[in-house]
Amino acid sequence: MVTIKNKPGLHPLAEYVARLQTGGALLPDSPENVLEVVGILKSYGVVLDAYSNNLIYIADHQFLIFFPFFKYFNAEFSVAKLFRHWWHDRINYEYAEYCMKAMMWHGGGGLDAYLDTKEFQERAKAVITAKFKNNPFILGLNQLFPEFLTEQLRVSAYYSGLGQFWRVMADIFLTLSDRYDQGEIKTIPQVVDHIKAGLVADAMKPITYSVKIQDKVYDIIPQKTGLTFLADTAVPYVEAVFFRGTPFHGTVSYNAQAYQIPPDQGRFQYGALYADPLPIGGAGIPPTLLMQDMRHYLPEYLHTIYRRGLRGEDDLRVQICISFQKSMFCVTTAAILGLMPYPLETQDPSEQNANRVYLEKWMDRFTTSRLSDVNS
């Protein structure tokens, strides 16, 4: 019998495998990169805090409302706030919903699996009955289309799940900024270690979802279901938003005969790690909303660097996107290292080989990403 072993160094991205194996990151370590990543994650953390609060508010208080006109107001409605909303002088919560829909569409993880179970359907039925017990028209409509309202609760569950995920990530990023200001964070590996430690610390944090109707609380995702932060929200989010994403309107044709969009979701490469920053600011490019939100909360040290660029403030959103993409490679590094089958320090040859194979499988997905661009 002939034994064939994978020879190290043959992968086209072998240098990044070696870098990860020696405690490095997908983003090279330099003072400039540290400043960019920490600064943009500080802004991102502030925005995620707002996104998280709104998603959870919508899940808890706007569920089974067919026309939630005021869902972005977080129960703090005023005429002045309405005019700011119309003038777009506000956080663009639409981007949070874009990520939620991408996550739901691509699926994966325990949350997606649970929402197709009989237990969820029974819990959803109880909530629907309680919510519309005095509305025979809606109950009759539910009899005709029994999956309609249940599907609305599935969407609400994703609102809550993503909101809980971003709650943890916002705290991780804001704490990172505080440690940088205190002089504790000085290198990219330290940035990655901080994020990885946060992911590991909250890995088993329960993901639950309950709603209150009148004076009674209904568990839609009870704690006994066993859904957790890392496996059931973090990993599906990375898959859906970092890797797969959705094709942006105006950049590719949605015409089936044009064959510009893969027929298989698994082959999608429209996520944050692949997207070209240059279209940012154009119509139909959802990340534009995120860059617009982050520009309001940039630390002054990062904003100063952007002003010194060739175009100054004219391409600010594109510059923010480039920094954001660098930061997402750091977050991805933390996720990859956090899910390693064996510790990096292992001296067992079989475990070292398993780690290398694991890393090479990740590298297979980075061959067409922006990895080389952020390293140039």
C-alpha positions in Angstrom: 0.0 0.0 0.0 1.3 3.4 -1.0 0.8 6.2 1.5 0.5 9.7 0.0 1.1 12.6 2.2 0.2 16.2 1.5 3.5 18.0 1.2 3.7 21.4 2.9 4.4 24.4 0.8 2.6 23.2 -2.3 -0.6 25.3 -1.7 -0.6 28.6 -3.7 -1.3 30.4 -0.4 1.3 28.4 1.6 2.9 31.5 3.0 -0.3 32.4 4.8 -0.6 28.8 6.2 2.9 29.2 7.5 2.2 32.6 8.9 -0.9 31.3 10.8 1.1 28.3 12.1 3.7 30.6 13.6 1.1 32.8 15.4 0.7 35.4 12.7 -2.4 36.7 11.0 -3.8 37.0 7.5 -3.0 40.8 7.7 0.7 41.7 8.0 1.8 43.2 11.2 2.7 46.9 11.0 2.0 50.0 13.1 -0.1 51.5 10.3 -2.2 48.3 10.0 -2.7 48.2 13.8 -3.9 51.9 13.8 -6.2 51.3 10.9 -7.7 48.1 12.2 -8.2 49.3 15.8 -9.6 52.7 14.7 -12.1 51.2 12.2 -13.2 48.6 14.7 -13.8 51.3 17.3 -16.2 53.0 14.8 -17.7 49.6 13.8 -18.2 48.8 17.5 -20.3 51.9 18.0 -22.4 51.2 14.9 -22.8 47.5 15.9 -24.1 48.6 19.3 -26.8 50.6 17.6 -27.5 47.8 15.1 -27.8 45.2 17.9 -30.1 47.3 20.0 -32.4 47.9 17.0 -32.5 44.3 15.8 -33.4 43.1 19.3 -36.0 45.8 19.7 -37.6 44.8 16.3 -37.6 41.1 17.4 -39.1 41.8 20.8 -41.6 44.5 20.0 -42.3 44.5 16.2 -42.9 40.8 15.7 -46.0 39.8 13.7 -46.6 43.4 12.7 -47.2 43.5 9.0 -46.3 47.1 8.4 -43.8 48.2 11.1 -43.4 51.8 10.0 -41.6 52.8 13.2 -39.3 49.8 13.7 -36.2 52.0 13.4 -37.2 54.3 16.2 -36.6 51.9 19.1 -39.9 53.1 20.8 -38.5 56.7 20.9 -40.7 58.4 18.3 -40.7 62.1 17.8 -41.5 64.5 14.9 -37.9 65.8 14.9 -36.6 62.2 14.8 -38.9 61.4 11.9 -37.6 64.3 9.9 -34.0 63.2 10.6 -35.0 59.7 9.5 -36.4 61.1 6.2 -33.3 63.2 5.8 -31.1 60.1 6.4 -29.4 61.9 9.3 -29.4 58.7 11.2 -28.0 55.2 11.6 -28.8 53.2 8.5 -30.5 50.2 10.1 -31.3 48.9 6.6 -27.8 47.5 6.4 -28.4 45.4 9.6 -31.4 43.9 7.9 -29.4 43.2 4.8 -27.0 41.1 6.8 -29.9 39.4 8.6 -31.5 38.5 5.3 -28.2 37.2 3.9 -27.7 35.1 7.0 -31.2 33.7 6.9 -31.0 33.0 3.2 -27.7 31.1 3.3 -28.7 29.3 6.5 -26.4 26.9 8.3 -25.8 26.3 12.0 -28.2 25.2 14.7 -30.5 28.2 14.5 -31.3 27.4 10.9 -31.9 23.8 11.7 -34.1 24.6 14.8 -36.4 26.9 12.8 -37.4 23.9 10.7 -38.3 21.6 13.6 -41.7 20.6 14.8 -41.0 22.1 18.3 -40.5 25.6 16.7 -43.7 25.3 14.7 -45.6 24.4 17.9 -44.2 27.3 19.8 -44.9 29.6 16.8 -48.5 28.4 16.7 -48.9 29.3 20.4 -47.6 32.8 19.8 -49.7 33.4 16.7 -52.9 32.2 18.5 -52.2 34.5 21.5 -51.3 37.4 19.3 -54.4 37.3 17.1 -56.9 35.6 19.4 -59.3 38.5 18.9 -58.7 38.9 15.2 -60.7 36.2 13.3 -59.6 37.6 9.9 -55.9 37.0 10.6 -56.6 33.6 12.2 -58.7 32.7 9.1 -55.8 33.9 6.8 -53.5 31.7 8.9 -55.7 28.7 8.2 -55.5 29.4 4.4 -51.7 30.1 4.5 -50.4 28.2 7.5 -46.7 29.0 6.8 -47.1 32.7 6.4 -47.1 33.9 10.0 -44.7 31.1 11.0 -42.2 32.4 8.5 -42.6 35.9 10.0 -41.5 34.5 13.3 -38.5 32.7 11.7 -37.5 36.2 10.4 -37.9 37.6 13.9 -35.8 34.8 15.3 -33.0 35.8 12.9 -33.4 39.5 14.0 -32.9 38.4 17.6 -30.0 35.9 16.8 -28.0 38.5 14.8 -28.7 41.1 17.4 -27.3 38.9 20.2 -24.3 38.1 18.0 -23.5 41.7 17.3 -24.0 42.6 21.0 -21.0 40.4 21.8 -18.9 41.6 18.9 -19.6 45.3 19.7 -18.3 44.8 23.2 -15.2 43.0 21.9 -14.4 45.8 19.5 -15.0 48.6 21.9 -12.8 46.9 24.5 -10.1 46.4 21.9 -10.1 50.2 21.3 -9.9 50.9 25.1 -6.9 48.5 25.4 -5.2 50.2 22.4 -5.7 53.7 24.0 -4.1 52.3 27.2 -1.1 51.0 25.3 -1.9 47.3 25.7 -2.4 46.6 22.0 0.5 47.2 19.7 0.6 44.4 17.1 -1.8 42.7 14.7 -1.3 39.3 16.5 -2.4 41.0 19.7 -5.5 42.3 18.0 -6.3 38.8 16.8 -5.7 37.3 20.2 -8.0 39.8 21.8 -10.8 39.0 19.3 -10.2 35.3 19.6 -10.3 35.5 23.4 -13.6 37.3 23.2 -15.1 34.7 20.8 -13.9 31.8 23.0 -15.1 33.4 26.2 -18.6 33.7 24.8 -18.6 30.6 22.7 -21.2 28.8 24.8 -23.3 31.9 25.5 -27.0 30.8 25.0 -29.0 32.2 22.1 -32.6 32.5 23.3 -35.6 34.4 22.1 -38.8 35.2 24.0 -41.7 37.5 23.3 -44.3 39.0 25.7 -48.0 39.1 24.8 -50.0 41.0 27.3 -48.7 39.6 30.6 -47.4 36.3 29.4 -43.9 35.4 28.1 -43.7 32.9 25.2 -40.4 31.2 24.6 -39.7 30.9 20.8 -36.1 29.8 21.3 -35.8 28.4 24.8 -32.5 27.9 26.5 -32.9 24.1 26.5 -32.7 24.1 22.7 -29.0 24.5 23.2 -28.2 27.2 20.6 -24.9 29.0 21.4 -23.1 32.1 20.2 -20.2 30.6 18.4 -21.6 27.6 16.6 -25.1 28.9 15.8 -24.6 32.6 15.1 -20.9 33.5 14.7 -19.9 30.7 12.2 -23.1 31.1 10.1 -22.5 34.8 10.1 -18.9 34.5 8.9 -20.1 32.1 6.2 -23.0 34.3 5.0 -21.5 37.8 5.3 -17.8 37.4 5.1 -17.7 34.7 2.3 -20.9 34.2 0.4 -22.8 37.5 0.6 -25.2 38.5 -2.1 -24.5 40.0 -5.6 -24.9 43.7 -5.6 -27.4 45.3 -7.9 -25.8 47.1 -10.8 -22.5 45.2 -10.6 -23.7 41.9 -12.1 -26.7 40.9 -14.2 -29.6 39.0 -12.5 -30.7 37.7 -15.9 -30.5 33.9 -15.7 -29.4 33.7 -19.3 -26.4 35.9 -18.6 -24.9 33.3 -16.2 -23.2 36.0 -14.1 -24.5 34.6 -10.8 -23.7 31.0 -9.8 -26.7 28.7 -9.6 -25.3 27.2 -6.4 -25.3 29.3 -3.2 -22.2 27.5 -2.0 -20.2 29.1 -4.9 -21.1 32.6 -4.0 -18.1 34.9 -3.4 -19.7 38.3 -2.8 -18.9 38.6 0.9 -16.8 41.2 2.7 -13.6 39.4 2.0 -14.1 39.5 -1.7 -15.8 42.8 -2.5 -14.0 45.5 -4.4 -14.1 48.7 -2.3 -14.2 51.0 -5.4 -18.0 50.7 -6.0 -18.7 51.9 -2.5 -20.9 54.9 -2.7 -22.7 53.7 -5.8 -26.4 52.8 -6.0 -27.3 49.2 -5.1 -24.2 48.7 -2.9 -25.4 47.8 0.6 -22.0 48.3 2.3 -22.2 51.9 1.4 -24.7 52.3 4.2 -22.3 50.8 6.7 -19.4 53.0 5.6 -21.7 56.0 5.8 -22.6 55.0 9.4 -18.9 54.4 10.4 -17.7 57.8 9.1 -19.6 59.5 11.9 -17.7 57.7 14.6 -14.1 57.6 13.3 -11.4 58.2 15.9 -9.7 61.4 15.1 -6.3 59.7 14.6 -7.8 57.6 11.8 -9.8 60.4 10.3 -6.5 62.5 10.1 -4.8 59.8 8.1 -7.7 59.6 5.6 -7.6 63.4 5.2 -3.9 63.1 4.2 -4.8 60.7 1.3 -4.6 61.8 -2.4 -8.3 62.6 -2.5 -8.8 63.7 1.0 -12.5 63.5 2.0 -13.6 62.8 -1.5 -13.2 59.0 -1.3 -13.6 58.7 2.4 -16.1 55.9 2.2 -13.8 53.9 0.0 -10.9 54.4 2.4 -13.1 53.3 5.3 -14.1 50.2 3.3 -10.4 49.3 2.7 -9.6 49.6 6.4 -12.8 47.7 7.2 -11.7 44.9 4.9 -8.4 44.7 6.6 -10.1 44.4 10.0 -12.4 41.6 8.7 -9.3 39.6 7.8 -8.2 40.0 11.4 -11.6 38.8 12.6 -11.5 35.9 10.2 -8.1 35.0 11.5 -9.4 34.9 15.0 -12.3 32.7 13.9 -10.0 30.3 12.1 -7.6 30.0 15.0 -10.4 29.6 17.5 -11.8 26.7 15.5 -8.5 24.9 15.0 -8.8 21.2 15.6 -5.6 21.1 17.8 -3.6 23.8 19.6 -1.0 25.6 17.4 1.7 24.7 19.9 1.1 20.9 19.5 4.3 18.8 18.9 2.3 15.8 17.8 3.1 15.3 14.0 -0.4 13.9 13.3 -2.0 16.9 15.0 0.3 19.3 13.2 -0.7 17.7 9.9 -4.4 17.9 10.8 -4.0 21.6 11.6 -2.1 22.2 8.3 -4.9 20.4 6.3 -7.5 22.5 8.1 -5.7 25.7 7.3 -5.2 24.8 3.7 -8.9 24.2 3.3 -9.5 27.7 4.5 -6.9 29.0 2.1 -8.7 27.3 -0.8 -11.5 29.8 -0.2 -9.2 32.8 -0.1 -7.6 32.2 -3.6 -10.0 34.8 -5.2 -10.4 37.0 -2.2 -8.8 40.4 -1.4 -6.1 38.7 0.7 -3.3 39.6 -1.6 -4.5 43.2 -1.9 -4.6 43.8 1.9 -1.0 42.3 2.0 0.4 44.5 -0.7 
